[in-house]
């Protein structure tokens, strides 16, 4: 059976919610963002329905200040082109240096299109066919450029497209990720590396799933990936193997926690809509039906963050101040309530009492400390 995706012809509930716009693809970037906040039903439904979140945020009056700048995207594309230029010379050089493999026979299959057809379904089919051949021992020296893989996410099938997959070396295949942030003296920005490592983990998981579906041994996919980025301040490509076992464990756990997006969508009212062409009030009402789980971290990875932050501020949600504050106020869903209990204008219930006692003690300590240092 061919893989299903939010773009599949059957107009499921998610497709109806999205409206007539073509769906946005799930990407490794989106999957890592989704797993960064697995408690958020809102993002799960928006991504599974393929809604353009940047457009939606704009429509709701919250221009997203988020995402890669066009300049960064262009820089990344031109660096990737450089790595693959001249018959993939730099990619093959780095594979040889890092994985110690002979490259004389290396060949590359470009899967950005198949016979002029760039559709995901055709590319995914061809990727599976070639993976089958490689794993069976044929075309051992074939490198796959942008193979299309599939991964189950929140009950949907996502397409994952790593920049390259190495030929088999030492019995294993390696995912390759190409980024344009520099490695200065062999050290790149740790946050950028962490982000790329999470995305590589998505590709490894998708490859292992594909191998399993094909009846192949998923252990043939290495738990290290090759990161390629510019060396120092030059454009010379530099490569480093990075272990991603920890990210793989974390990713598996987070994916297992994501609720089925289709079930969440079915629980919405019949006239719910996330169609950006519909009146703003209708979309807003649907958004509020979906449970959000805002934390300040959302500002670094989600297009809806300014919308959700304003909503959390309106209802004085403790989570808007971060996980530490939220976890310090169990059972209290509003900082206004906590303040009312503290100044005595309302009485805490039995479940809130312990929290209020702790807050009073903290306030006493703060006053004492203030007095001592004055
Ligand atoms: S910004 Fe909103 S939709 Fe996005 S992850 Fe955070 S709470 Fe969920």
Boltz pocket constraint, residues with backbone or C-beta under 6 A from the ligand:
constraints:
  - pocket:
      binder: B
      contacts: [[A, 33], [A, 37], [A, 40], [A, 42], [A, 43], [A, 292], [A, 293], [A, 294], [A, 295], [A, 298], [A, 299], [A, 302], [A, 303], [A, 304], [A, 305], [A, 306], [A, 308]]
      max_distance: 6.0
